Amino acid sequence: MAAECVFIINLQNVRKQPEEVCQIIKNKFNELLNFGHSKFKFIIVTGKDLSDWIDYVRCIIEYNISATITIDQMNELSEEVAENATSVSDFLLIKT
C-alpha cells in the first residue's frame, strides 16, 4: 500500500492523560500497520511547545520499527486538513 496514512491529533482540548492518548493512537496505528500501511504522517494540532506534547506520541515513536513516520505541528486545525478524515475519538482523525 503506497498511500500515506495521516493521523490528525488535536490536543487543544484533550482531557485524557498522555499515556492514555498514546495507547489509543498506538492501537489504531497497529491496526493500520497490519492492514499494510507503511507510511504515516502525524499532524499535531496545538500551540504548545514540543516538550508539552511529545508524550502524546512518544509510544509510537519508540515502538515503530517497520513504518516511515513524519510529524508536523500546526496551531489550528483547518477544514482543508480535516477534509475526508474519519473521526476515531474526540481528539483523533485519520485519513487513509
TAMO-V832843 format. One line per field, one symbol per residue. phi: phi as a letter, one per 40 degrees, with the letter a starting at -180 (. if undefined). Layout:
# TAMO-V832843
phi->???
This chain:
# TAMO-V832843
phi->.ccccbbbbcccbcbccdccccccccccdcdcccchcbbbbbbcbacccdccbcccbdcccccdbbacbbbbbbcaccccccdgcccbacbbbbbb
